Amino acid sequence: MSIELAAAAVGLLSPYLADAGAEAAKTVGKEAAEAGIKLLGWLREKLTGRGKEALAELEEKPGSQLNQDDLRTQLAKLLEKEPDLVPQLQALLSEARAQEPAMRQTIGAGGQGIQIHGNQNTASIRAPKS
């Protein structure tokens, strides 16, 4: 369970950091940016040693998969070592999920559609073969 929570936390934090904090409010929305700020503050308070270094490295290069993996690992280790932090992180993530915008799409008969949430995604629709 701790690895899933750590993955969710890093998944929430990385796009926030990539959008450079203050600018994140314009890109991801005020509520989502506030959730990112809360999570970042919580991590800065709770992480020590190698975990704190991993967070600093992710802040420097949020797009780096290695930095994301490192923080995920360090956070999972912290949650296993201190299980009383699990409900705190769960609450932060639940609050952040409540702020995410909903996506809806209506497609008429014979139509095609794609929805994408996040960044650096790609999608394509191929014409049906006749």
N, C-alpha and C positions, 0 to 999 in steps of 0.2 A: 504494500500500500504506500509506503514512503516514496518509492521510485515513481509511482503514478502522480503523487502530489507534487514531487519535485519537478517532474516533467510538465505538469500543468502550470506551475509557478514560472518556470523558465519560458514556457510558451507564451504566457501573458506578458512577461517582462521584456523579452527580446524585441518585439515590435515597438513597445513603448520607448525603450532605449534607442532604437534605430531612428525614431522620430525626434530625437534630441529633447526629450523632456518637455520644456515649455511649448515647443512647436507641436508636440503630440496632441495637445488640446485641440488644435486646428484640424489635425489629420484624423485622429481616432475618436474625437468627441471629448467634451469636458469630463463626463462621468468616467469614461474609460481611462482618461489621463489621470484622474484622481485615484482610481483603483491602482494604476501603475505606481503612482507616488507612494501610496500606502504600503504596497508590497515591497517597493524598494527600501523604504524606511524600516520596515519590519526586518528585512534581510540584513540591512546594515547593522541593526541592533543585535540580531541573534547570531549571525555568523562570526566566527573567530578563525584565526590562523589561516590555513589553506583555503577555507571557505570564503573568508573575506578577500583573499587574493583572487580567487576565481570570480567573485562578483566584480572586483575592480577591473579585471581583464575583460569581462563581458561588457562593462560600461565603456571601456575603450574601443572594443570591436564587437558590437552586438550582433553583427551578421556572421561572425565566425562560428561555424558548427563545433569546432573544438572547444571554444570558450563556453558555448551553450552546454555541451556534454559535460565539461568539467564542473560547471556550477550545478548542473543536475545531479552529478555524482556526489559532490560535497554536501549539497542540501539533503539528499537522501540519507547520507551517513549521519548528518546532524539529527534528522527526524528519527532514525533508528536509535541513536544514542540518547535522545531526549524526547520520548514519545508524548510528553505533555505539550509539546509545541504543535503536534499534529492538529488538534482542534482549532488552534489559533490560525494556522495556515489554511485549514479547510474553510473557516469563516471568511478570511480575506478573499479566497478564490470564489466562494459562493457569492459574496458581495460583488465581485468583479463580473461574474457571469450574469448577474441580474442587470448589469449595466450594458451588456452587449446588445447591439441593435438586432432586431429580428429581420429575417429575410423572407420575403414572400414573392411568389411568381405565379402568374396565371397565363396559361398558354392555350390558345384556341385549337380546334380540331386540325390535325395535320401540322401543327407548329412544332418547333424545337426550341429549347432554351437551355441556358447554362447559368448557374449562380456560383460565384466565387467569393469567399470571405478570407481576408488576410492579405498578404502581399507576396510578391514574387511567384505568383501562380500563373499557369498557362492553361488554356482550354481551346478546343476547336470543335466545330460541328461539321460533319461531313455530309454532303448532299446524298440523299438516299439513292440507291442504285435502282434504275428503272428496268 
